Amino acid sequence: MKRRNTPSKTAVLSVLERANTALSHDMLEEALDGTIDRATIYRILNRFCEDGLTHRIVADDGKQYFALCEECNHQKAHSHNHFHFRCLQCERVECLSNEVSVNLPKGYRAENFNGVISGVCNRCAVA
């Protein structure tokens, strides 16, 4: 479904594009400096997920993070069968490029995958 573009959507999308990593709702709200209310940000993020513009990552800390879908083929399949990494020091959440394959029993069909590894990222490990 084609949705109309609004200044709020444009602002949220711009923050996600500049971030180059997954962001939580709180991180987005802080980056937007209070110019968009919490409920509107939630609605925008949920619509971005529905439209395949972003994907939702539920991390091991229970927070939801949102990342732009950069390498998805929206015409054929919208798949996020990769792990994510959450740094326990800087709290950065990023997509790992290695694809995951799970052999399910006959008759099972995977619809969603959420895999998060937490630890210390390469930037924090050398600091």
Buried (B, 14 or more C-beta within 10 A) or exposed (E): EEEEEEEBBEBBBEBBEEBEBBBBBEBBBEBBEEEBEEEBBBBBBEBBBEBEBBBBBEBEEEBBBBBBBEEBEEEEEEBBBBBBBBBEEEBBBBBEEEEEEEEEEEEEEEEEEEBBEBEBBEEBEEE
